Amino acid sequence: MLGIGLIGGAATGSWLTGDSGSGVTATGFGAAGTLWHSVPVDQLFPPTVRGTGAGPGGADRTWTRIAVAPDTGCADAFDPLLRKALAPVGCRRLLRATYTDATQSYVTTVGLLFTKGDAAAMSALAARFRDEHLERRTDLMPRPYAAKGTAAAGFGDKQRATWTIGVLTDAPVVAFAVSGWADGRVVDSPQPAADATSSGATSAPAQAGLGNEAQGLADRVERRLRQTVHSATESPS
């Protein structure tokens, strides 16, 4: 029965009414942990995501979903050291989808790791990532979802160009994204999205705007998660 609500409910429409973010209350923390099996896939990973001002220089972006991974555990989804770093909060379920940009030049896998951690555990993990800068280490990266027959078919570990990881403290969730070129080119020096989007960045991923691809999609999927939790827990008027 796992995942039936997520995949089978894709055609039921969205609960969302807007794109602005909203915070998750303490009551919503527990509710957020159940969303992986009760929410339609289109609600968390919509077929089209619009990123107003999300590109380099404030340019608009539009991303199209080309694949949704079956909801799974976390085996083989992260580099070994990242998997070890996330182990204290456990892995309840992992949801991922892969998108391409309007020109089909880039591919990005965005994911939501639903953990087993409570609020204290998530806060501790977030503090560790922040204090030790774990989200910037090239040996702690999420892995792409490379779906056969799509523009992401050749999107493997060696094709990762930029990535971002966010440990939420108001929900038992780790949100992440990883981007690369759609032509399957190997990237020798991947760069965290925070660096690739910084002023004056001159690396190939930065010049291509791949940091914006990863950060833009991760931000919007995280926002939709919070909106969904808010909608599911708000009291009827």
N, C-alpha and C positions, 0 to 999 in steps of 0.2 A: 504493500500500500504506500510505501515511501515515495514521495514526489508526485503522486497522482494529482494532488491539488495544484501543484505548481505547473506541471506540464499540461494536464488535461484541462485546466481552467483558462488556458490562454485566450480562448475565444469569448470569454464571459464578460470582457470589458474591464475597465479600470475603475478603482475606487477613487482615484485621484482627481482633483478638480483644478489644480494649478501646479506651478513649477517652483514656488518659493519654499525654502526649507522651514522646518519647525522643529523645536527641540523635543526630545523624548523624555517624559516624566519618569519618576521612579516606578510608578505603576506600569509604565510601558516597557520597562527593562525586561521583565519576564515575558511579556507578550511578544517582544521582538525576537526572542529565541525560538518561537514556534512558527515564524513566518515562512520558513523554508518549505513546509509541507502544506501550507494553507493558502498561499497567495498565487494567483495566476502569473505565469512567466512574464507576460507582457507588462505587468505592473512594476516589476523590479528591473527587468531588462526589456524595455520597449523596442518594437521593430525599428523605430527611428528616434534618434536622440538629437535634439537641436541644442547647439552650444553657442548662444549669443555672446560674442566677445571672447570666446574661449581659445581662439587661435593666436598666433604670434601677432603682436601689435594690436590686439583687440579685434582681430578679424573673426567673423562668424564661422562656425563649424557645423556640419551635419554628419552624423554617423549612422550607418545602416547595419543592422544586425544580420550576420551571415551564418551564425551557428549558435546553438545552445547546447552546452554539455549536459549529459544526464547528471542529476544530482548524485553526489558520491561522497565517500570519505576523503581524507586528505592525502592518502598514499600517492607519492609521485607527483603531487601538485606543486611542491615547493622544493627549492634547493635544500639539501640535507641540513645545513646549519640553520636555515630559516625554520624548517620543520621542528628542529630542536628548540629554537627560541620560542616558538608558539606552543610548545608542549604543555607548559604550565596551565593554560586555559583549555586544553583539550580540543577535540574536533567533533562536533555533533553532525555537521553536514556542510558540504561545499557546493556552492552554485557558481557557475561561470557561463559567460557568453562572449563571443568574439564579434567585433564590429570592424567595418572598413569605412574610410572617409569617402567623401563625395567623388573623388577622383580615382578611388580604388588604388591609391599609391601606398597606403599605410594600413596596417592591421593592428588591432588592440584587443587583448583579452582582459575583461573586467570581471572581478569575482567578489563574492561575499562568503567569508568563512564564518559560519555560525558555531560558536564555541560552547563549551560546557561551563565556562567561568562565571562567577558571580560578579557583582559590581566591584568588590574589593580586588578580585583577581584581575579584572580588566584594567582597573586603575593602576595596579602595580605593573602590568605588562606595558601599558602606555608610557608610564614613567621610565621604564627600562629602555624602551625604544627611543624615547626622547633623550635621556641622559647619555646613552651609549651610542647614539646616532646609528642604530641598527638599520633604519630604513635607507641608509645611504651606502651600505656595504654591498659590493658586487658579488660577494659569496652568499648573500642572503636575498635571493630574488624569487618571486613567484614565477611559475612556468606557464607558457601559453597553452591555449587549447587550439590545436591545429586540426581543423575538420577537413576530411577528404572532400575533394570536389568543390572547394571554395577558394577564395583568394588567400586564405590563411593555411592552405594545405602544406606549405613549406615553412610555416612559422614554428620553429623549434627553439631549443635552448640557445643555440649559437646565433640566432637571429634577433635575440632580445637587444633592444637599443636603449630604451628608457623604462622606468618603472616607478610606481609609488605605492606605499603601504600605509594605511591609517588604522590604528587601534582605537576603536570607539570606547568611550567610557560610560555612555548612556544607553548602551545596548551590547549584548554579548556577541559582537560582530567585529571582524577584521575586514576592511574593505581594501581592495588592491586593484591595480591595473598594470599591464606590461604591453609595450608597443614595439613595433618593428616595421621594416619595409615589406611590402606585399610581394616583391620580386624574389624574396628568399635570400637576400644578400647576408653574408656573415658580418657580424659586428664584433670587432676586436676589443673595443673599449666602451662597454655600455655605461650610461650615465644616469644617475637618479634624476627624476623629473624636476625636482627642486633646483638642481644645478642646471639642467638643460633649459629651463625657463628663466633663468636669472639674466639680468641685464649684462650684455657683453659676452655671453656664452658663444663660443666659436666652434664647438665640436660639430661633427656631421649630424648627429641626432638633434642637437640644438638648432642648427641652421635649417634642418628640415621641419622643425616644429613638432618632433615626436614627443618631446616632453609635454607639450600642450595637449597632444592626443591622449596620453596616459592620464594626466592630471584632470583634464576636462571631463573625460568619461567617468573617472573614479568619483569626482565631486558630484556629478549629477546622479549617479546610481546611489551614492550614499544619501543624497538629499531625498531621493524617492523612497528609500528605506525609512527614513525618519517621518516622511509624510504619511506613509502607509501605517506605521505604528501609531501616529497621532490619530489618524482616521479610525483605526480599529479600537482605540481605547477612549475616545472622547465620549462624553455623556450625551444622550439625545437631548435636544432642546425642548 
